[in-house]
Amino acid sequence: MGLAIAISIIVIWFAHLFYILTSVQVNFTSPIFYFHVLLQGYFYTGLFITAHDAMHGTVLPRNKIANKIVGYIATFLFAGMSYNRLINNHMKHHRHPGTEDDPDFYTKSQNFFIWWGSFLFRYTTILQLVVMGVAYNLLKIWVAEINLWFFWIIPAILGTFQLFFFGTYLPHRKPHDHSMEPHKARTQKKNHLWAMLSCYFFGYHFEHHDSPGTPWWKLYKSKN
């Protein structure tokens, strides 16, 4: 089931991206234009959540190779990211959440934009920039550059915003209290529809830390 869901998310992400790049016009007066941008951003979030499940080995349990392949594909499609860098840092995050040893936690400031900028900088690599630069210059041969910006680049940025806001900032920001122990993570109130729309149940973040082996699509079952 996990592998089928992962493949479905990747296919849906690609199919919608192909459609909007080739068939939708950038029109700032059209609500449909904004809908497609936001929807693609949401699909980008799902792409990363799929990679995240691969990091925890839940795409296809007990099959490290399958999880690694899905993880590499999803992170590469998201923004040419390094899956190895992501998984190493993410495991540190689970071992030391909300502390100085947590690579996802910013100890110098709790300001959203400063923390988000630090988060993006920490995960960006030279190779990633080269890959994305090459991809952009190849794609612009067939696709108008304005379409690339509004349907390919901006939705990816929106995806990082959604992931960071609901999956890192809200759950782990200070002040920390006893209800967040031992994971230094808070959780959304129980509302499965909002949890799915906001970040694929990732807002149930204490539950994720408490049971990292639970895939995103089963995480709502852990919510009391």
N, C-alpha and C positions, 0 to 999 in steps of 0.2 A: 504493500500500500504506500509506504513512504517513498519508494522509488517512482511509482506512478505519479504521485503528487508532485515530486521534484521535477520530473520530466514535463508534466503538464504546465507548471509555472514557467519553465524555461521556454516551452513552445508558445505559450500565450504571450509572454514578454516579447518574443521575437516576432510573432505574427502581428501583434498590434503595432510594434515599432515599424515593421515593413509597411504596414498599411498607412500609417500616418506620414511616414517619410515620402511615400510615393503618391498618396491619394488625397491628403488633407492640406488645405491651404492655410498659411499663417494669416489670420484675420482677427485683428484686435477688437472688432465689434461683434464677433460671433461667440455665443456661449459654448457652442460645440467645440470650438478651438481650445478654449480653456479646459473644458471637460477632458479632452484627449491628453492635454499636457498633464493634468492632475492624475488621470488614470494611468498614464505611462509611468509617472513618478511612483504610484502605488505598486505597479508591477515591478519596478526597480527594487522597491523595498522587499517584495516577495522573492526576488532573485537573491538578495543578500540573506534573507532569512533561510532560504534553501541552502546556501553555502554554510550558514551558521549551523544548521542541522547536520550537515556533512561533517563539520568540525567535531560534533559530539557523537558521530557514528550512528545517527538515527535515520539516515536516508535508507540504508539497507543494513540492519543490525548484523554484526559479526562478519561484515564484509568490508575490510579496510580499503581494499582497492576500489570498490564501487563508490564508497563515500569520498575517497580522494579524487576520483575522476569527476564526480558531480561537483565537488567543492572547487576544483580547478576551473571547470567550465563556467560555473556561476560567478565566481569572482573575476574571471577574465572578461566575461560578457558585461559585468557591472561597470567596470572601468579599468580593465587591464591590471587588476590588483594582484598582489602576491599572496597566494593562498597560504604558503608556508609562513610568511610574516604574520598573517592574520591569525592562524591557528596557534602559533607560539604565544602571541600576545593575549589571545583570548583565554588560553589555559591559565596564563598568569593572572588574568582578571578573575577567573573563578577561584584561584587559590588565595588571592589577596584582594578581595573586592573592597573598594572604597578606602584604600590605604596608599601610602607612598610607593609601594611595590606593585600597585595596579597600573598597568600602562594605559588604561582607559580613563583613569581618574586624574583630574588636574588639581593638584594640591595648592597651587599658587593663587588661584582665583575660582570662584563659583559663578562668575559672570558667564551667562550662556554663550555669548558670541566668542569670548576669549577661549573658553573651554572647547567649543566646537571647532574653532580655528586650530587649536593645538591638536585636537583629535584628528582633523584632516591632515595636518602637517606630519603627524607621527606615522600615518599609514601611507603617505604618498612616497613613491620611489622614482628614481631617475628612469628606470626601465619602464615603469608605468607611463610616465610622461612621453617617452619615446613611442611606445605602443599606441597611445591615444593620438599622438600627433600624426603618426603614419596612417592610422585608421581614418582620421579626419580628412587628410589630404587625398586618400583613396576614395572615400565616400563622396566627397564634393565633386568628383568627376561626374557622378550620376545624380546627385541630390543637391538641390539648392542649399547654399550655406545657411540661409535663414531658417530653413527647415531643420537642418542639423542642430542648430542652436536651440530651437524651441521644442523639438521633438526627441532629441538624442541627449544633448548636454544638460539642459535645464532640468528635465525629469530626473536625471541621475543625481543632480545636486539636491533636488527635492527629496529624493529617496534617502540621501545621507542625512538630511535635516530630520526627516521622520524617524529614521532609525536612531539617531543620536538623541532626539528630544524624548521619545517614548521609551527607548531601550537603554539609555545611559544617564541622561540628565535628570529626568524626573525620578527614576528609581534610586539613584545613588547620590544625589546632591545632598549637601549638608543643610540643616543639622541632622545628624544621625541620632536615633533614639533606640531604646531597648527593643521595641517591636521589630526593628530591622535586623536584629542579630539572629544568627551568626554571619549573615551574608551582607550586612550593611546595605540592604535593598528593601525598598518599600514596594507596594503593589497597587494597581488600580482597584477601584471598587468593582464589585461583581456586576458586569454588564457585558455579556458575551458578544453582542452585536457591535458595541463601541470598541471592545477590545480587539475584535477582528478588523474593523475598519481603521482603527488608529495605528495598529502595528502587528497584525497577524498574531494576536494574543500575547505579544511580547511585553505588553504593559503589565501582565501578570508576572512580574519580574521576580518577586520573592519566590514564587512557585517554581520558576525556571531554575533559579539557583539551588533551590531545595531538591529539585529533581532534573538535573541537566540531561538525563537520558530520555526524557519525555519529549517527543517531537512537537513542533509548534502546533500542529493540528490536533493534538491530544491535550494540550496544555490547559485548556478550559476545564477539563475534567478534574484537574488538581485544585481548582478554585473553590474554596469553601463559601 
